Amino acid sequence: MGKVSVLGTLKCQDGKAAEMEAVLGAMVEAARGEPGVEIYSYHRGEENTFWFFALMADQEAMGNHGRSEAMQAAMEDFKPLMAAPPQMQVTTPIAAVGLDL
């Protein structure tokens, strides 16, 4: 089975962007070193919008990441800051510069 990418956006509550940045940084640290996590990144857009991109070695790595103890703990800090549920799409990467597909 091939690699899996995840793309998404999320919005935080007004006045919570700095807290959200700190929580997202902690989530990245929690993912660091997890087997099969090749890229795990958050990006700040306009106002309270954040963008997410991840590249996983395969579906199993993605599942293991979501079930990890560190990620479950990080999600508890993340949820109260959100203005709405995150919008995430799981995709199959087909072509890229800079990614080993």
N, C-alpha and C positions, 0 to 999 in steps of 0.2 A: 504494500500500500504506500502511496505517495505522501508527500508533505501536506500539512494543513496550515492554512493561514486564517487568522481571525481579524476582522476589521470592524470598527465600531465607533460610536460617539456616545457621550454621556454629558449630562448637564448637572451642575451642582446648584445648590440653593444660593440665592443672593447673599453676598458677604462671606461665603464659605470657600472661595477659590483657593486661598492660601492654605487652609486646612486640607482641602482636596489634594493640592499639590504634594503636601507632606505624606498623606495616606497613599497616594499613587506611587510616590518614591519608595515607600515601605513595601508596597506590593511588588515593585520591580526587584527590590532586594530579596524578597521572599522567593521570587522565581529564579534568582541568580543561582546557577549551579544545578538546577533541576534537570535530570536526564531528559533529553529530547526537546528542551526549550532552547531554540536557536536565536530568536529575537523576541523581546518582550518590551514594548515601549508605549509610553503615553506622551501626548503632545497637546499643548494648550492652544486653543483657537480663540475666536472672538468671545468676549463677555465671559459667560460661565460654561462654555463648551470645551470639552476635552475630547481628543481623538485617541484611538487605541489601535495598535498594530502588533500582531504576534505571528511568529512562524514557528511551527512545531514539527518535529521529525515525522510524526505520524499521529493518527487518531488516538492511539494508546497514550502517547505523551501528553496530548491535550487533556484526556480524561484524568490522568494521574495528577496533572497540574491543578485542575479544578478541585480535586479531592484532597490535596495536600493539607496537612494541619496548619502550616504557615499561611497558606492562601485562605483557608477558612477563617482564621483569626483576623487577617487583614480585611476580609470582607465585612466583618462586624463593625470595623471603624469606617468603612466606605459607605455602607447603606444609609446611615443617618444624614449624610451630607448631600445625597442625591435629590434633585428636584423631580426626577422622573426615572423610570426604569431605563437602564442602558439599552441602546440599540446595537446589537452585535450580529454579524454575519460570519458564518464559517464557510470558507471557500477553499478551492484547490488552486494553488499558484501554477501558472502555466508558462510564464516568461518574465524575466527580470534581469536587470543589470545589478550586480553586487550581491546577489543571493545564489547560493549553491543549490539549485533545484535538481 
